[in-house]
Amino acid sequence: MAITAELVRSRVHLTPPPGCIAEDVIVSEQATGLGLTMIDAYGRTTRRTVSNVPAAVVVIESRTGAELLVPLLPVGEVVPGARYGQNNEDGKDGDDVVTQAVPLSTAAPEVVGKTVPSPEAPPVTHSVTLLVATEMAAGSDDSAWAGLSVSGCVTLGPTCLGTLIRFWQDLDAREESANAIRGRAAGEVAVSLDVPFSRGRLAFRPGVELGIGWIHMGGFGAHSQMVGDNDFDHGDVSAGLHMAASVRVWRHWSAEAGLGVSVSLFAHQAPFVIDGVTLPGVPFAYGLASLGLRYGVP
């Protein structure tokens, strides 16, 4: 009863007041001292071995205060000084902590871990695509044209910025002039901006273009018997829209077909009169179709 008297002297309640958590303590004598078996309100058992009565009082007293904090701890944490469900093997006082609890504090616990360096971002690459295509065009003045275009672009994010060069030959030049001309050719150099995207196996390439176009007429005279070496050129600002679709045929090669429209912004549609010779005007717009071979993506 020495332990009971000491607990009363330390103002530890042997009978818990209403609303307080009770803990059962069983004291037994052992060869090395006193054995304490403490069972809390949750059924958890802690066994301790102490050397004397004062040590037993200290342990019981600390348990009474510590167990009041148990409902406040996160799941999985234990109270400092507790060794649940295990026996003390060495029989020494104070050697009872198996798992250190995380201290209760307002600050978040510090988590120390081994960091793994993030992989280096791959270098930004700009893919290049090239296209060679044959083109057929119809002018707003009922002219017919055929020719070749070469274009290429570099991908910049979701867009592809490039250049375009095309050359056309008028298929009915002689019939479009009141006099005789040997031929009429058209050319264009433009900057293009495409927004490529894919749907299944097909790759689409809508875009716009802006550049400079010109028409060359040469070898004309007042009559077919008087055709000379005269030449005439007319330049203009051109703008266009196009839509193309391609399908891969082998590795980086794709077959591409496209449709488009090109407009001469300041077209001289009236006939030209040069040295008494009447030459056809410039078509205001062209509708064109193309078929070619593209290398690269898109």
Secondary structure by P-SEA (a helix, b strand, c coil): caaaaaaaaacccccccccbbbbbbbbbbccccbbbbbbccccbbbbbbbccaaaaaaaaaaaaaaacccccccccccccccccccccccccccccccccccccccccbbbbbbbccccccccbbbbbbbbbbcccccccccbbbbbcccbbbbbccccccbbbbbbbbbccccccccccccbbbbbbbbbbbbbccccccbbbbbbbbbbbbbbbbccccccccccccbbbbbbbbbbbcbbbbbbbccccbbbbbbccccccccccccccccccbbbbbbbccccccccccccccc
